[in-house]
Each structure stands twice: as C-alpha cells, then as structure tokens.
Amino acid sequence: MRRPTKNKHIAALATAVLALAVAACGGGGGGGGGEQAGGGGAKNQPIQRNPQNASKSVKVGSKNFPEQLVLGNIYAQSLAAAGYKVEKELNLGSEVVAFKALKNGDVDAYPEYTGTVLTTLYKVKAEDAPKEPEPAFGEAKKRLAKDKIAALPRTPFENTYRLGATKQTAQRLGVRNTSDLKGKAKQLKITGYPECRQRLDCYVGVQRTYGARFEDFVASEQTYEVLDQGEADVGFLFTTDAQLSTGKYQTFEDDRNFFPPYNVSLLMRDEALKKLGPEAQQVVDRVQQPLTEPVMIELNSRVVLDKQQPEDVARQYLKAEGFVK
C-alpha cells in the first residue's frame, strides 16, 4: 500500500495514476502522474508552442542522481513544449563537472542548488552563507553573474541536509532537534557519504556547531540501509529523499540554522538566455512553481522506489499539473 497523499499536488498525481495506471504499487512511493490536478481539473494553462522558437536551440544538462535527472527532464520537456529545439546532456556527474561543462559551453543550462553554488562552487563557508532562501539565492546570483551565468528563479522546495534516524531510534533517543544530540552523540554512530566526514558543511561543521562528538562516522553511499541495519544510529539525510515518503524515518530540526538554503535554480549561460529570449525564463518559472518539498519527495520516490524512468516521471508531473496535454 502507498502512503496517504500530503497536499493537493500529491493528491492530483495519485488520482492521475489511477486513471492512467502507470505506476506499480509498493515500495513506499506515491501514485504516478497524469492529466488532472487539484480538485478535478488542471489549474495551470498548457504551455503554448511558439513557432518562432523553432530556430532557437538549448542543451540542458543535469548532475548524476535521480532528483537531478527528474528536474533536467522537467526543464527540457517544458522548453520543448514551448517550441524550442532541446538537446539533453543529463547525468554529467558532480557539481564540479556540471559547472565546468556549463562554463565551457558544453551545456547551456543545468539545475543547481543555491547552497552548493555558494559553499562548493564559490567556497563560501557554510556558517557565512545566508540562512534564508531569498538572500542565499541573491548572493548566488551575484557571484554567478561575474562568470556570465544567469540564475533563473528558484524553486519553492529546497533539498538540504538534515540529521535524521529511523522513527524508532528517534523515539528511543528522545531527539527532535539536532541540538538534542549533544551529550548523547558520544554513544552514537553517524553515517553519511564518504566526503561528508571531512567537509565543513557536513560532519565537521555539525560537530562544531552543535558540540556533538559522535562515537564513529560510518562512511556509506547507502545511508538508509546503514540505518535500517543498525550499523549507525543517526545519518545525514536530504530533505527530499525518496525514502522519506515511507514514513519510516524522522529528520531532526536544524535548530541552530547551520545548513544554508538549497533551493534549485536553473543556471544558464548569459549568451544562451539572451538567444532564447524572456519566454524561456517564464516557462521555467511556471513549471517549477508546484515543486514543493512533498511533491519533490513524491517524484523522487517514483524513480528510486518504484523504479520508473526519470523522463517518464517528469512527463507525468507536467501532465498532472496541466502544463502539457
């Protein structure tokens, strides 16, 4: 059985899958996409194909994990619906690889996180980065402009770090806020991806900010499996992880505001944006407005848990929200 839907967008997607029968049951994911939205009809007007865009080409890239592949396909499909000639160069690699490809002109655009722009691409210390979404976006936009890269309007959702655990472990420890771990951490093991151990915006910074010294750091790319198997008590999670759709896990509040915002902005070379014209930005802004955190979790769950293709999930989303027919 799937979990109950959480908002009108999720409800729309779940309703649509029953009509289209495109997603399999099980795995904790939510229903697949389709043609309806809201309470019985799409609230968004379909993207209109503009014949004048047929001569304008754009190459859309992405990084190499499911959320990025879904987003890359959403942007590519929506721009194609507006009549642009779109080429996809998805699954490029890490942010360093993707950003290099953007600066070199190997791609014209790719989705990036504001916190990543600041802390990784421009080496801003996590503690010095703005703590609110709009100031963080503004700072990222200002730095990117110096490299002749435009940051298109940010998404409503952010995919940021949070410490978390299974609900069973969280209840046993009595932890809701990350600061609750102080004094308990020395008897706990924490897990995260290998690079996290040495990063100031990950394990090192969390220990300094919260005064939480853990018994051991378990390096793994499979954080949830490590938590499920009891090999670690606490893990570094992302707030739009597919596994959060199962209701099995609990994230802790970042009550000292250590982590910077990680909203998504489609980064586009100035030259490419000028060539495409203002309509391209309008299309991008429109199609990402319904992308709230619960919706992004839902879309990620279809790829990670339901094993659907990111291209299909992106199409389901655009149909369910009424952007394409």
C-alpha positions in Angstrom: 0.0 0.0 0.0 1.1 3.6 -0.6 1.2 6.3 2.0 -1.6 8.9 2.2 -1.1 11.9 -0.1 0.1 15.1 1.6 -1.2 18.0 -0.4 -3.3 18.9 -3.4 -0.4 18.3 -5.9 0.3 14.9 -4.5 -3.4 14.1 -4.5 -3.6 15.1 -8.1 -0.7 12.9 -9.0 -2.2 10.0 -7.2 -5.6 10.5 -8.8 -4.0 10.6 -12.2 -2.1 7.3 -11.8 -5.3 5.5 -11.1 -6.6 6.9 -14.4 -3.5 6.1 -16.3 -2.3 3.0 -14.4 1.3 4.0 -15.0 2.9 3.3 -11.6 3.2 0.0 -9.8 2.1 -0.5 -6.2 4.6 -1.0 -3.4 8.0 0.3 -2.4 6.6 3.2 -0.4 6.3 5.6 -3.4 3.3 7.7 -4.2 1.0 7.5 -7.2 2.1 8.2 -10.8 1.4 11.3 -12.8 -1.3 12.0 -15.2 -3.7 14.7 -16.6 -5.6 16.0 -13.6 -4.6 18.5 -10.9 -6.2 19.9 -7.8 -9.8 19.0 -7.3 -10.8 17.8 -10.7 -9.1 19.9 -13.3 -5.7 21.3 -14.2 -5.2 24.7 -12.6 -2.3 25.6 -15.0 -2.8 26.6 -18.6 -0.8 24.4 -21.1 2.4 25.7 -22.4 1.8 27.2 -25.8 4.2 26.2 -28.6 5.7 29.3 -30.2 6.7 28.7 -33.8 9.3 31.5 -33.5 11.2 29.3 -31.0 11.9 26.5 -33.5 15.1 28.1 -34.6 16.4 28.5 -31.0 18.3 25.6 -29.6 19.3 24.8 -26.0 21.3 22.0 -24.4 20.0 21.1 -20.9 22.3 19.2 -18.5 22.0 17.8 -15.0 24.1 16.2 -12.3 24.1 12.4 -11.8 21.4 11.5 -9.2 17.6 10.9 -9.5 16.3 14.3 -8.4 18.6 16.0 -10.9 17.5 13.7 -13.7 13.9 14.4 -13.0 14.5 18.1 -12.9 16.6 18.1 -16.0 13.8 16.3 -17.8 11.1 18.7 -16.5 13.1 21.7 -17.8 13.9 20.0 -21.1 10.3 18.8 -21.8 8.8 22.1 -20.8 11.1 24.1 -23.1 10.4 21.7 -25.9 6.7 22.2 -25.3 7.3 25.9 -25.8 8.8 25.2 -29.3 12.5 25.3 -28.5 14.8 22.8 -30.0 16.1 21.0 -27.0 19.0 18.6 -26.6 19.6 16.8 -23.3 23.0 16.1 -21.8 21.9 14.7 -18.5 23.9 12.6 -15.9 27.0 14.7 -16.3 28.5 13.9 -12.9 29.1 16.0 -9.8 28.5 19.8 -9.4 32.2 20.4 -10.3 31.9 18.5 -13.5 28.5 20.0 -14.4 29.6 23.6 -13.6 32.7 23.2 -15.7 30.6 21.9 -18.6 28.3 25.0 -18.2 31.2 27.4 -18.2 32.9 25.7 -21.1 29.7 25.8 -23.2 29.3 22.1 -23.3 25.8 22.6 -22.0 23.7 25.8 -21.9 21.9 25.1 -18.6 21.7 22.8 -15.7 19.8 22.8 -12.3 21.9 23.6 -9.2 21.3 24.2 -5.5 21.9 27.7 -4.1 23.8 26.3 -1.1 26.0 24.3 -3.4 26.7 27.3 -5.6 27.9 29.2 -2.5 29.7 26.6 -0.5 31.1 24.4 -3.2 31.4 26.4 -6.4 32.4 29.7 -4.8 33.9 28.4 -1.5 31.7 30.4 0.9 31.9 28.9 4.4 28.7 27.3 5.4 28.5 29.5 8.6 28.9 32.6 6.4 26.2 31.8 3.8 22.8 33.5 4.1 20.4 31.4 6.1 17.2 32.5 4.3 16.3 31.3 0.8 16.0 34.6 -1.0 19.2 36.2 0.4 21.0 33.0 -0.4 19.6 33.0 -3.9 20.6 36.7 -4.3 24.1 36.0 -3.2 24.5 33.0 -5.5 23.0 35.1 -8.4 25.5 37.9 -7.8 28.5 35.5 -7.8 27.3 33.7 -10.9 26.8 36.9 -12.8 30.6 37.5 -12.7 31.0 34.3 -14.7 28.3 35.4 -17.1 25.9 32.9 -15.8 22.3 33.7 -15.0 20.4 32.1 -12.1 16.8 31.7 -13.1 14.1 32.0 -10.4 14.5 29.5 -7.6 12.2 26.6 -6.8 9.8 26.6 -3.8 11.4 23.4 -2.5 14.9 23.0 -1.1 16.9 19.8 -0.8 19.1 20.5 2.2 20.9 18.4 4.7 19.3 17.2 7.9 20.4 14.8 10.5 17.8 12.0 11.0 17.2 8.5 12.0 14.6 5.8 11.9 11.5 6.9 13.8 12.1 4.0 16.2 15.6 5.3 17.0 14.5 8.9 17.2 11.8 8.0 19.8 14.2 5.9 21.8 16.7 8.7 21.9 14.1 11.4 22.5 15.5 13.6 19.7 13.6 16.2 17.7 16.1 18.9 17.3 19.7 18.4 16.3 20.8 20.2 19.5 19.2 17.3 21.4 22.1 15.1 20.3 24.6 16.9 22.5 25.6 14.7 25.3 24.2 11.6 23.6 26.3 11.7 20.4 29.4 10.1 22.1 27.5 6.9 22.4 26.1 7.0 18.8 27.4 6.2 15.4 26.6 8.5 12.5 26.6 7.7 8.8 26.9 9.8 5.6 28.5 9.7 2.2 32.4 9.4 2.4 33.2 13.0 1.5 31.0 14.2 4.4 33.5 13.2 7.0 35.9 16.0 6.0 33.5 18.7 4.9 33.0 21.9 6.8 29.4 22.0 5.5 28.7 18.4 6.7 30.2 16.3 9.5 32.9 18.7 10.7 30.6 21.7 10.7 27.8 19.9 12.5 30.1 18.8 15.3 31.5 22.3 15.8 28.1 24.0 15.6 26.2 21.6 17.8 29.0 20.4 20.1 28.1 16.8 19.2 31.0 14.4 19.1 30.0 11.0 17.8 31.5 7.7 18.6 32.2 6.9 15.0 31.5 8.0 11.4 30.3 5.2 9.1 31.1 6.2 5.5 28.5 4.9 3.1 26.6 5.8 -0.1 23.6 3.8 1.3 22.6 5.8 4.3 19.2 4.4 4.8 20.4 0.8 4.6 23.0 1.5 7.2 20.3 3.0 9.5 17.9 0.1 8.8 20.6 -2.5 9.6 21.6 -0.8 12.8 25.2 -0.1 11.7 24.6 3.6 12.6 22.1 5.4 14.8 22.0 8.8 13.0 22.5 9.7 9.4 23.0 12.7 7.1 19.8 12.8 5.1 18.4 15.1 2.4 15.0 16.7 2.8 13.6 15.4 -0.5 15.0 11.9 -0.2 12.6 9.3 -1.7 12.8 7.1 1.4 11.2 9.9 3.5 7.9 9.0 1.6 7.7 5.7 3.5 7.1 7.4 6.9 9.7 5.2 8.4 12.3 8.0 9.1 12.4 11.2 11.0 14.6 14.2 10.3 15.8 16.5 13.1 15.3 20.2 13.1 18.4 22.3 12.3 17.6 24.5 15.2 20.9 26.4 15.1 20.5 27.1 11.3 23.8 25.6 10.4 22.8 24.5 6.9 22.4 27.1 4.2 19.3 27.0 1.9 19.4 24.6 -1.0 16.7 25.7 -3.4 17.2 24.9 -7.0 17.9 27.4 -9.7 18.3 26.6 -13.4 21.7 28.0 -14.2 22.0 29.2 -17.8 24.8 30.9 -19.7 24.0 34.6 -20.4 24.6 34.0 -24.1 22.1 31.1 -24.2 19.5 33.0 -22.2 19.8 36.0 -24.5 19.4 33.8 -27.5 16.3 32.0 -26.1 14.6 35.2 -25.0 12.5 36.0 -21.9 9.9 33.4 -22.7 12.3 30.6 -21.7 12.7 32.0 -18.2 8.9 32.4 -18.0 8.4 28.8 -18.9 11.0 27.6 -16.3 9.4 29.7 -13.6 5.9 28.4 -14.3 6.7 24.7 -14.4 8.6 24.7 -11.1 6.1 26.7 -9.0 4.2 23.5 -7.9 7.5 21.9 -6.9 7.1 21.9 -3.2 9.1 19.6 -0.9 6.4 16.9 -0.6 5.9 16.9 -4.4 9.7 16.5 -5.0 9.8 13.7 -2.5 6.9 12.1 -4.4 8.6 12.4 -7.7 11.9 11.1 -6.4 10.1 8.1 -4.8 8.8 7.1 -8.3 12.3 6.8 -9.6 14.1 5.4 -6.5 11.4 3.2 -5.0 9.0 2.5 -7.9 11.9 2.2 -10.5 10.3 4.4 -13.1 12.4 6.3 -15.6 13.1 10.0 -14.8 11.9 11.0 -18.2 8.5 9.4 -17.6 8.2 10.9 -14.1 8.9 14.3 -15.5 6.2 13.8 -18.1 3.7 12.6 -15.5 4.3 15.7 -13.4 3.9 18.1 -16.4 0.7 16.4 -17.3 -0.7 16.3 -13.8 -0.1 20.0 -13.3 -1.7 20.8 -16.7 1.4 22.2 -18.4 1.2 19.7 -21.2 -1.7 17.7 -22.5 
